[in-house]
Amino acid sequence: MKVQIHKLLLLLIFSALALGVWATVGEYTFTSTLETFTEITGGTVHGTVANDNENFLAIPLGFTFNYNGVDYTEVSIQTNGFLAMGPTVVTSNVAISSTTGTNNIVTALNRDIKSRDTGELMSLSSGTAPNRVFTVQWLHYKRVPTTTANDDFSFQIQLYETTNAVKFVYGAFTTVTASTAATIQVGLRGDSNADFNNRTTTTDWSATAAGTANNSTCTLSATVFPANGLTFSFQPAVVNDPPSPPQNPNPANSAINVPISANLSWSSGGGEVTGYKVYLGTDNPPTNIVNGTSQEGTTYNPADFAYNTTFYWKIVPFNTLGGDALNCPVWSFTTLADPHSNHLSLSAKFR
């Protein structure tokens, strides 16, 4: 009996270590909601109104926060819109993609920004255990170029005890159009710049897409900016939960003139993924070409498609404990017309 208990304990320890080793921020699930930006007061003020490229190191959280499979009790704040887990951080305007940047960071609005004369950088741990929240607030900041001197925006990064969720909450934004300062990195970085979970848009912060590269960005201009109260939430994968539906279909949904030799590809929507079930057909729901073939990768290479035909496809991520992802979308595309038919028609015309 003791031997069995010892084996069980070893198995549990190994499983916990394995989860930590294989954890990636790509498994975090993203949601976007419209909530309320509530200004914090009474916390610790970092630096002065002259804050520009400042680092504030080893700030106590007041609780233990697990990020990317590792427990942290302190963070380091970088004035350029992000914080790093642990006691150190380096200045960066491209914190997610930088090859020399700090790992295990979260960024709500990363580029070269600084405090306005009325600005303030503050942190505050609030609430009671086990539901405390650590908030870092950038109040009345602006981008650095002189062309963006009239910027005035506020935002927060929030870390949640127990759930280990990361939230970005945006306040009121007044921004100007400046082509040299238009791109913003938003999201998470894990143990390297190859492990990322970021967002991208050029038109609407309330409808961002998952980034497909570590340097994907969100546009910031006089007309493209986050609404007051817009909230981005990143939730770590929960053991025994199914993964989230996939994202970023290629070919894009409803695409036309798709080559008949096209491959299918997609990206994870978050959660722990063991593999993907592929469904493809001319029927909807799709089954008559591929019906639930299972694979590990995020690319599927079918046989050449027929010309001038609409195809439907669905990808269902799954894991061994939580089962299949729910509510996975059916995407479609239409292949291009047969170019040989035009040649045949012309040949017949001139006979």
N, C-alpha and C positions, 0 to 999 in steps of 0.2 A: 504493500500500500504506500509506504514511504517513497519507494522508488518511482511509483507512478506519479505521486505528487511532485517529486523533484523534476521529473520529465516534463510535467505540465508547466511548472514554473519556468523551466528553461525555455520551453516553447513560447510562453508569453513574453519573456525577456527578449528572445530572438525576434519575435514579431514586432515588438515595440522598436527595437533597434533598426529593423528592416524598414519600417515606416519612416523613421527619421532619415535613414540613408537615402531612400528613394523618393523622399518628398520633393515636390517641385511646386513653384508658385503657379505653374501652368494648370495645376489641378484646382486652384481656387475658382469658385463660381462667382460670376459678375452679375450684379443687378443694378439698374438705374431707376431711381424714384424721385419724385418731387416732394420734398419735406420742408422743414423750416430751418433757416440759419439762425441760431441763437448765439449771440455774442457771449463769450465767457469773460468773467471779470474776477479779480481777486487772486489770480494765479501768479506765477513767477514770470517777471518780465526779463527777456533776454536781450542784452545789448541796449542800443539807443535808437533814436530816430535816424541815425546815420548808418544803420545796418546795411551793408553791401558786401556780399561774399564773406559772410561771417560763419564760423562754426562754433556751436555750443555743445560741448562734449559731456557724455556720461550723465545724462539727466535721469534721475530716478523715476520709474513709472509708478511706484507705490504698490505694485502687484507683479505677478509673473505673467508674461505674455509669450505665447508660443507662436513663432513665425517660421514657416518653412521647415517645421519639424524640430526646431531648437527653442529652448526656453530662454527668455531674456528678462532682466529686471531693470534695464536702463536703455535709453536711446540717445542718439546724438543728432542734433538739429542743424540743418544747413539752410541758410536763408533763401537759397534759390529753389524753394518750394518743396523740399523733401526732407525725410529723416531716415537715419540708418539704425538698424538694430545693433545695440552694443555700445562700446565706449569711444568709437572713433568714426570719423567721416571725412571725406575730402570734397572740396568744392568742385562742382561740375554743372555745366549747362545742358548736358546730355547724360543724365545720371543712369538711365536704363541701358543705353547702348554703349557707353564709354568702355573702351578696352582697359583703361586704367582706373575706372571708377570703383567706388565702394560697393561691395556686394550686400545682399539682403537689405534693400532699401524700399521705401514706398514713397511715391511722389504724386502729389495732387496737381502741381502746376510748376513743372521744371523748365526753366530757362534762366537767363540772367535777369533777376528782378531785385529790387531794393525798396526800402521803406520810404514812404512820403514823409514830409515834415510832420504830418499828423499820425504817422504810422506807429505800429507796435507789434512786437513778436512776443507771444505769451504761451506758457504751458500750464495745464491744470489737471490734477487728478481729482475726480469727483465721484460721488456715489458711495455705496457701502458694499463690502465683500458679500457675495462673490460676483457682484455686478458693477464693478467700478469701470470708469472710462477715463483714459488719458487723452487729452486734447491739446494739440498744438495749433495756435491761431495766428495767421498772418492777417493783420488788420491794416487796411489802407496802404497797399503796396502798389508798385508800378514796374513796368519794364524799364530797362536801363537806357536805351537810346534816347537822345534828346527829342526825337520825333514822337516818342510815346510819353512825354512829360505829363500829359493830361490823363494818363491812366489812373484809375482809382479802383482797386478791387480788394476783396477780402475772401478768405477761405480757411478751412480747418482740415486737419488730419486727425481722425479719432481711432484709438485702439481699445478694443473691448475685452475686458477680463472674461474668462471662462469660454466664451464662444470663439475668442481669438480672431474676431472679424476686424477688418480694416475698412474705414469709411472716409470718403472725401466729401465734405459739405461746402458748397459754394455760396457765398453771400452776394451782395450787390456788386455788379461789374459795370464800370464805365471804361471803355477801351477805345483806342483809335486804330486805324488801319496803318500798319507799317510792315512792308514786305520783308525787312531785315529782322523782324522780331515776331513773325507770325506763327512759328511752329512751337508747340508745347509738348513735352513728353509727360504722359499721364499713365500711372499703373504701378506694377510691382516688378522688382528684380530679385532673383534668388541668388544661388551660390556663384553665378557667373552671368555675363551678359547674354549667354545662350539660354538661360532660364528666365523667361519673361512672361508677363501677362499684362498687356497694355491696351490702350484704346486709341481709335483713330476716327477723325471726321474732318471734312473740309467745309461742312455746311451747317451742322446741327449737333450741339453737344448733348441734346436729349435723345439722340438716335445714333450714338457712336457704334462702331463695329470693333470687333477684336482685331488688334494689330497682327499683321502677318510677318513682321520683322521687328527686331529690337529697336529700330530707329523710327518706327511708326509714330505719328504725331497727331495732335489736334490743332486745328487752326484757331487763332485768336485775332479778332479784328473788330472793327466798329459794329459789324452786323453778326458776327459769329462768336459767341461767348456763352458760358454757362448761365442758365436762368437762376435767379435768386432762390435758393433752397434746393437746387439740383444736388442729388446725393448719389455718389457711386459707392457701392458696397462690394467688397471682396471677401468671400466666406471660404475658409479652408474646407477641404474634403472631409466628410464625416464617414468613419468606418461603418459599413453595413448599409450606406445609402447608395442608390444607383447614381451613375454619372449624369451630367446634364446633356441636353441635346447638342449636336455638333454645330459648328459655325463656319462661315466663309466658304460656301460651296464654289467649286470651280469645275465646270462652267457655272457662271452665276445663274441664279434662278431666273427663268424666263429668257435666257440668252437665245439669240437667233444666229443663224449662219455659223454654227459650230462645226469645225472640221470633223470628218467621220473618224479620224484617227485619235480624237481627243481622249485623254485620261480623265478620270474623276478624282478630285482631291477635296479635302476639307480640313478643318482644325477642331481640336477638342473644345468643348464649351465649358469644361471644368469638371471636377470630381475625379475620383480614382478610376482609371480606364484599364481594363484587361485587354479588350479588343473591340472590334467593330463588325457589325453585321451589315452586309451590303445587299440592297434590294434595287433591282433595275428592270425596267420593262416599258413596253408601249401601252401597257394597261395602268390604271390608277385605282387603288394602290398598286405599286409595281411589283411584279413577281414573275412575269413570263420569260424573262431573260436570265436574271439572277435572283434567287429566292433565299436570302438569308445566309449567304456565304460569309464565313467568319474569317477575319484576318487581324493582324496586329497594327499594321501601318495605316497612314492616313491618305494613301493613294491607291486607286484601283485601276488596273489596265485591262479593259474589256477588249473583245474583238472589235474590228471596225464596225461603226454604226451604218445603218442604211441612210441614203441621201433623203433630204427633204421630209424628215420624219420627226415627230415630237416624242421625246423619251422622258420618262419619269424615274426618279431615283430617290432613295431614302437611305440614310446611314443611322444605325442604332448602336451607340456605344454601350458597353456592358462591363460589369466586373463580377468577380466570382462570389462576392458576398451580397451585394445589393441588387444584382440582376440587371435587367435592361433599362436604359434611359427611357423616360416617359415623354410623350407628346413630341416626338421627333418629326420635323417637317418633311413633306414630300416636295422635292424640287423638280423643275422641268427645264428642258432646253430643246431647241429645234435645230437639226443639222442643215447645212447649206444644200442648195439645189444641186442636182447632178450636172457638173459642167460639161459632161460628154453629150448630154441631151441637146444642148445648144449647137454643138458641132454637127450632130446628126441632122438637126432641123435645117441648118444652113446648107449642108450637103444635099439634102433632098430638094431644097428650093432651087438650086442651081444645076440640077441634072437636066 
